[in-house]
Amino acid sequence: MPDYNEDQVAHLKELVGSDPEYRRLYENYEQTRQHSNVPYPLVTKEDIDTNRFQRLSFPNRYFLNSGLKHFGERLEGFTLPYIAFLSGNVSVRKGNLKKSGLFDETFVGYGAEDWELGYRLYKNGAQFVLDPSTVAYHQEHGISKRKVKEQWGNHYRFVKKHPNIDVLILSLEWKELPFMHMHKTLVEYKALEQRFPDEYKEFKHAFRVMLFRIIEYLNSGQPVTKLYDLPGGSDERIKIIQQFETLRPRGFDYLASSFEQIYYL
């Protein structure tokens, strides 16, 4: 694809290097790509019928390889199971869809519409199961600036529709924190609420507001900085810092780390 980024191009070169015919086709592409802005086919229908295309295939590195394997196929104990609802390869009972509703068609363009439906299914008690026998092949494609803008716009629609901590926590993906870090942060946030229901009021409020503002700012094109800007000597700022400083001594390491990474932007 003409809009592959540098990492995608490097990975493709690595894949074609092990196959003389694909390498020859790729070299032809290299000679012409400066003068062309259209996709260049490497794989034919015959390659698919004979499974030869698998020489240019590679395991998905986005979801399972991000540290979630040890939860098992039923994602037991994982606090964000709805992110497994990726509509390139998913099935769900019709009764569950009737109960939770269909896709929200106000989501336009790239991203978040499958997670949003998955979240509603999750809230209505759907069990998420990863089935390693159901394999899907996905065409690698570039992510244009337009798609990135659509992605943040749809994510903003998602958090406005469900401004709950188990959705807001996904804002940490902007900081390139892995899903395991988000999961552990959410586990600790819920434990904080349970153990100290009448404490940490200012800290919890600030954390939720900052998570929302990350997506709000990305959607509007604002710099993601000063997400909770308070005067240095204000009572609220002092309370937030005091509460934050007790987190690690009480064992809330992931929550403290996540807060720290967005509070001091």
Secondary structure, 3 states (H helix, E strand, C coil): CCCCCHHHHHHHHHHHCCCHHHHHHHHHHHHHHHHCCCCCCCCCHHHHHCCHHHHHCCCCCCCHHHCCHHHCCCCCCCCCHHHHCCCCCCCCCHHHHHHHCCCCCCCCCCCCHHHHHHHHHHHCCCCCCCCCCCCCCCCCCCCCHHHHHHHHHHHHHHHHHCCCHHHHHHHHHHHCCCHHHHHHHHHHHHHHHHHCCCCCHHHHHHHHHHHHHHHHHHHHCCCCCCCCCCCCCCHHHHHHHHHHCCCHHHCCHHHHHHHHHHHCC
